[in-house]
Amino acid sequence: MGFGTCLRKLAKSISSQNTFIAAKEINGIKIFENSIDFSKIQSEYLSYLYFYKSLYEDIYSKKVSEKILNDEIYEDAYSYYKSKHEDKKDDKSKGKQRKIQATFIKDNTKIKFPENNKEVK
């Protein structure tokens, strides 16, 4: 297991997410002792904390299935889809229209974005 995978796993955990949310809302709670000049590892960890916070928010708001958490590739594919979907919203406001749809298949599992998160085996 690589170092990045370990950081992802840690940031994905409910306890890390709870600490992250508390640190943002309550002034006395810190994730790190330092509050500036983050190391590369700290920056990467923070990036994953934000990534998973966004992912969990989308799961709780039913924008995507919880099954997306079964594999890092699903998580990354959804993140890529979401970023392109947000670009689409920006393009519509500028008068452009693009249709974006993503289908991800791995190990005979198929996930479609955005079609109501249909999953077919």
Secondary structure as GFF3:
##gff-version 3
##sequence-region A 1 121
A	DSSP	alpha_helix	3	12	.	.	.	ID=ss1
A	DSSP	alpha_helix	14	25	.	.	.	ID=ss2
A	DSSP	alpha_helix	40	60	.	.	.	ID=ss3
A	DSSP	three_ten_helix	66	70	.	.	.	ID=ss4
A	DSSP	alpha_helix	72	93	.	.	.	ID=ss5
A	DSSP	beta_strand	102	106	.	.	.	ID=ss6
A	DSSP	beta_strand	109	113	.	.	.	ID=ss7
A	DSSP	beta_strand	119	120	.	.	.	ID=ss8
###
